[in-house]
Amino acid sequence: MTARSPVAWRKSSRSQHQTACVEVGRLGDGAAVRDTKNRTAGYVTASREQWLAFVDAVKADRFA
């Protein structure tokens, strides 16, 4: 098994002037998420299906 690393990290354009942000990177067919303040701490990963379910839940305001 080959180790993969996330690529193309990006932060939401809506959080450009915020200090409490996360970045999302592409990882194969899924996503990786890390804290912008502590990038060396690592990241959490999600499959494509998990990531899409998370994004749908955020858009539906299910975390309020």
DRENTORKOL-3810 file (N, C-alpha, C; in nm, 4 decimals):
REM DRENTORKOL-3810
@n.u->0.0843; n.v->-0.1181; n.w->0.0000; ca.u->0.0000; ca.v->0.0000; ca.w->0.0000; c.u->0.0882; c.v->0.1237; c.w->0.0000
@n.u->0.0595; n.v->0.2152; n.w->-0.0873; ca.u->0.1363; ca.v->0.3388; ca.w->-0.0984; c.u->0.0733; c.v->0.4467; c.w->-0.0115
@n.u->0.1561; n.v->0.5139; n.w->0.0668; ca.u->0.1059; ca.v->0.6246; ca.w->0.1492; c.u->0.0682; c.v->0.7404; c.w->0.0586
@n.u->-0.0419; n.v->0.8017; n.w->0.0889; ca.u->-0.0858; ca.v->0.9174; ca.w->0.0118; c.u->-0.0853; c.v->1.0389; c.w->0.1028
@n.u->-0.0603; n.v->1.1517; n.w->0.0446; ca.u->-0.0650; ca.v->1.2776; ca.w->0.1187; c.u->-0.1667; c.v->1.3693; c.w->0.0527
@n.u->-0.2401; n.v->1.4455; n.w->0.1328; ca.u->-0.3359; ca.v->1.5398; ca.w->0.0759; c.u->-0.2649; c.v->1.6449; c.w->-0.0099
@n.u->-0.3345; n.v->1.6916; n.w->-0.1118; ca.u->-0.2814; ca.v->1.7949; ca.w->-0.2006; c.u->-0.3839; c.v->1.9060; c.w->-0.2153
@n.u->-0.3390; n.v->2.0175; n.w->-0.2676; ca.u->-0.4248; ca.v->2.1317; ca.w->-0.3014; c.u->-0.5047; c.v->2.1812; c.w->-0.1808
@n.u->-0.4364; n.v->2.2009; n.w->-0.0681; ca.u->-0.5031; ca.v->2.2539; ca.w->0.0507; c.u->-0.5626; c.v->2.3902; c.w->0.0194
@n.u->-0.6836; n.v->2.4163; n.w->0.0737; ca.u->-0.7427; ca.v->2.5480; ca.w->0.0548; c.u->-0.8323; c.v->2.5832; c.w->0.1728
@n.u->-0.8441; n.v->2.7113; n.w->0.1943; ca.u->-0.9291; ca.v->2.7650; ca.w->0.3001; c.u->-1.0458; c.v->2.8360; c.w->0.2332
@n.u->-1.1622; n.v->2.8310; n.w->0.2930; ca.u->-1.2789; ca.v->2.8962; ca.w->0.2365; c.u->-1.2530; c.v->3.0444; c.w->0.2140
@n.u->-1.3013; n.v->3.0951; n.w->0.1043; ca.u->-1.2870; ca.v->3.2385; ca.w->0.0763; c.u->-1.3657; c.v->3.3215; c.w->0.1775
@n.u->-1.4618; n.v->3.2615; n.w->0.2438; ca.u->-1.5412; ca.v->3.3321; ca.w->0.3450; c.u->-1.4666; c.v->3.3467; c.w->0.4770
@n.u->-1.3560; n.v->3.2786; n.w->0.4914; ca.u->-1.2831; ca.v->3.2858; ca.w->0.6185; c.u->-1.1451; c.v->3.3487; c.w->0.6043
@n.u->-1.1225; n.v->3.4234; n.w->0.5003; ca.u->-0.9907; ca.v->3.4814; ca.w->0.4747; c.u->-0.9396; c.v->3.5698; c.w->0.5875
@n.u->-1.0260; n.v->3.6387; n.w->0.6587; ca.u->-0.9816; ca.v->3.7299; ca.w->0.7634; c.u->-1.0100; c.v->3.6762; c.w->0.9032
@n.u->-1.0384; n.v->3.5481; n.w->0.9128; ca.u->-1.0658; ca.v->3.4836; ca.w->1.0413; c.u->-0.9404; c.v->3.4104; c.w->1.0887
@n.u->-0.9315; n.v->3.3867; n.w->1.2195; ca.u->-0.8159; ca.v->3.3148; ca.w->1.2725; c.u->-0.8479; c.v->3.1714; c.w->1.3111
@n.u->-0.9743; n.v->3.1382; n.w->1.3292; ca.u->-1.0142; ca.v->3.0021; ca.w->1.3663; c.u->-1.0683; c.v->2.9317; c.w->1.2426
@n.u->-0.9783; n.v->2.8810; n.w->1.1603; ca.u->-1.0181; ca.v->2.8238; ca.w->1.0318; c.u->-0.9620; c.v->2.6836; c.w->1.0137
@n.u->-1.0206; n.v->2.6149; n.w->0.9201; ca.u->-0.9674; ca.v->2.4856; ca.w->0.8789; c.u->-0.9397; c.v->2.4923; c.w->0.7293
@n.u->-0.8560; n.v->2.4009; n.w->0.6846; ca.u->-0.8266; ca.v->2.3884; ca.w->0.5425; c.u->-0.8694; c.v->2.2497; c.w->0.4981
@n.u->-0.9078; n.v->2.2390; n.w->0.3727; ca.u->-0.9479; ca.v->2.1113; ca.w->0.3149; c.u->-0.8518; c.v->2.0784; c.w->0.2019
@n.u->-0.8057; n.v->1.9545; n.w->0.2007; ca.u->-0.7176; ca.v->1.9079; ca.w->0.0944; c.u->-0.7762; c.v->1.7858; c.w->0.0270
@n.u->-0.7398; n.v->1.7636; n.w->-0.0959; ca.u->-0.7858; ca.v->1.6470; ca.w->-0.1696; c.u->-0.7002; c.v->1.5276; c.w->-0.1327
@n.u->-0.7662; n.v->1.4157; n.w->-0.1092; ca.u->-0.6961; ca.v->1.2923; ca.w->-0.0729; c.u->-0.7603; c.v->1.1782; c.w->-0.1501
@n.u->-0.6997; n.v->1.1430; n.w->-0.2625; ca.u->-0.7600; ca.v->1.0393; ca.w->-0.3464; c.u->-0.8987; c.v->1.0828; c.w->-0.3889
@n.u->-0.9979; n.v->1.0000; n.w->-0.3556; ca.u->-1.1361; ca.v->1.0313; ca.w->-0.3893; c.u->-1.2088; c.v->1.0950; c.w->-0.2712
@n.u->-1.1347; n.v->1.1325; n.w->-0.1659; ca.u->-1.1959; ca.v->1.1898; ca.w->-0.0467; c.u->-1.1367; c.v->1.3243; c.w->-0.0122
@n.u->-1.1373; n.v->1.3540; n.w->0.1182; ca.u->-1.0893; ca.v->1.4836; ca.w->0.1643; c.u->-1.0120; c.v->1.4686; c.w->0.2942
@n.u->-0.9274; n.v->1.5655; n.w->0.3208; ca.u->-0.8543; ca.v->1.5749; ca.w->0.4465; c.u->-0.8792; c.v->1.7151; c.w->0.5020
@n.u->-0.8865; n.v->1.7256; n.w->0.6346; ca.u->-0.9132; ca.v->1.8540; ca.w->0.6996; c.u->-0.8080; c.v->1.8771; c.w->0.8068
@n.u->-0.7548; n.v->2.0003; n.w->0.8136; ca.u->-0.6556; ca.v->2.0336; ca.w->0.9158; c.u->-0.6800; c.v->2.1740; c.w->0.9689
@n.u->-0.6240; n.v->2.2007; n.w->1.0856; ca.u->-0.6334; ca.v->2.3311; ca.w->1.1515; c.u->-0.5290; c.v->2.4244; c.w->1.0912
@n.u->-0.5691; n.v->2.5437; n.w->1.0498; ca.u->-0.4741; ca.v->2.6364; ca.w->0.9886; c.u->-0.3718; c.v->2.6884; c.w->1.0877
@n.u->-0.4050; n.v->2.6878; n.w->1.2162; ca.u->-0.3103; ca.v->2.7362; ca.w->1.3175; c.u->-0.2041; c.v->2.6333; c.w->1.3519
@n.u->-0.2323; n.v->2.5061; n.w->1.3274; ca.u->-0.1395; ca.v->2.4002; ca.w->1.3669; c.u->-0.1348; c.v->2.2936; c.w->1.2578
@n.u->-0.0845; n.v->2.3290; n.w->1.1446; ca.u->-0.0809; ca.v->2.2374; ca.w->1.0298; c.u->0.0047; c.v->2.1144; c.w->1.0550
@n.u->0.1038; n.v->2.1246; n.w->1.1400; ca.u->0.1911; ca.v->2.0105; ca.w->1.1664; c.u->0.1266; c.v->1.9066; c.w->1.2579
@n.u->0.0109; n.v->1.9368; n.w->1.3151; ca.u->-0.0575; ca.v->1.8423; ca.w->1.4042; c.u->-0.1225; c.v->1.7269; c.w->1.3279
@n.u->-0.1270; n.v->1.7370; n.w->1.1976; ca.u->-0.1881; ca.v->1.6308; ca.w->1.1182; c.u->-0.3243; c.v->1.6710; c.w->1.0656
@n.u->-0.3996; n.v->1.5727; n.w->1.0234; ca.u->-0.5288; ca.v->1.5982; ca.w->0.9623; c.u->-0.6199; c.v->1.4776; c.w->0.9823
@n.u->-0.7481; n.v->1.5003; n.w->0.9650; ca.u->-0.8467; ca.v->1.3922; ca.w->0.9661; c.u->-0.8915; c.v->1.3705; c.w->0.8227
@n.u->-0.9332; n.v->1.2491; n.w->0.7920; ca.u->-0.9723; ca.v->1.2168; ca.w->0.6555; c.u->-1.1172; c.v->1.1701; c.w->0.6493
@n.u->-1.1733; n.v->1.1802; n.w->0.5322; ca.u->-1.3088; ca.v->1.1334; ca.w->0.5061; c.u->-1.3147; c.v->1.0782; c.w->0.3642
@n.u->-1.3930; n.v->0.9731; n.w->0.3483; ca.u->-1.4151; ca.v->0.9206; ca.w->0.2137; c.u->-1.5017; c.v->1.0197; c.w->0.1368
@n.u->-1.5149; n.v->0.9985; n.w->0.0099; ca.u->-1.5987; ca.v->1.0870; ca.w->-0.0721; c.u->-1.7412; c.v->1.0910; c.w->-0.0181
@n.u->-1.7956; n.v->0.9740; n.w->0.0143; ca.u->-1.9327; ca.v->0.9663; ca.w->0.0645; c.u->-1.9467; c.v->1.0389; c.w->0.1984
@n.u->-1.8511; n.v->1.0192; n.w->0.2877; ca.u->-1.8546; ca.v->1.0870; ca.w->0.4178; c.u->-1.8459; c.v->1.2380; c.w->0.4004
@n.u->-1.7565; n.v->1.2830; n.w->0.3136; ca.u->-1.7386; ca.v->1.4260; ca.w->0.2923; c.u->-1.8652; c.v->1.4893; c.w->0.2348
@n.u->-1.9262; n.v->1.4242; n.w->0.1369; ca.u->-2.0481; ca.v->1.4779; ca.w->0.0777; c.u->-2.1613; c.v->1.4830; c.w->0.1807
@n.u->-2.1722; n.v->1.3825; n.w->0.2661; ca.u->-2.2741; ca.v->1.3825; ca.w->0.3715; c.u->-2.2490; c.v->1.4964; c.w->0.4699
@n.u->-2.1223; n.v->1.5199; n.w->0.5038; ca.u->-2.0873; ca.v->1.6297; ca.w->0.5944; c.u->-2.1233; c.v->1.7648; c.w->0.5327
@n.u->-2.0854; n.v->1.7860; n.w->0.4095; ca.u->-2.1141; ca.v->1.9133; ca.w->0.3418; c.u->-2.2651; c.v->1.9351; c.w->0.3332
@n.u->-2.3402; n.v->1.8309; n.w->0.3006; ca.u->-2.4861; ca.v->1.8426; ca.w->0.2949; c.u->-2.5421; c.v->1.8806; c.w->0.4311
@n.u->-2.4888; n.v->1.8222; n.w->0.5393; ca.u->-2.5357; ca.v->1.8537; ca.w->0.6752; c.u->-2.5039; c.v->1.9979; c.w->0.7114
@n.u->-2.3874; n.v->2.0469; n.w->0.6726; ca.u->-2.3514; ca.v->2.1870; ca.w->0.6988; c.u->-2.4473; c.v->2.2792; c.w->0.6249
@n.u->-2.4708; n.v->2.2505; n.w->0.4996; ca.u->-2.5614; ca.v->2.3344; ca.w->0.4185; c.u->-2.7031; c.v->2.3334; c.w->0.4735
@n.u->-2.7439; n.v->2.2223; n.w->0.5358; ca.u->-2.8787; ca.v->2.2109; ca.w->0.5920; c.u->-2.8854; c.v->2.2653; c.w->0.7349
@n.u->-2.7721; n.v->2.3187; n.w->0.7847; ca.u->-2.7640; ca.v->2.3781; ca.w->0.9181; c.u->-2.7977; c.v->2.2784; c.w->1.0298
@n.u->-2.7542; n.v->2.1540; n.w->1.0113; ca.u->-2.7828; ca.v->2.0507; ca.w->1.1116; c.u->-2.6857; c.v->2.0517; c.w->1.2293
@n.u->-2.5885; n.v->2.1410; n.w->1.2288; ca.u->-2.4930; ca.v->2.1486; ca.w->1.3404; c.u->-2.5174; c.v->2.2687; c.w->1.4299
@n.u->-2.6247; n.v->2.3392; n.w->1.4071; ca.u->-2.6540; ca.v->2.4599; ca.w->1.4858; c.u->-2.7042; c.v->2.4237; c.w->1.6241
END
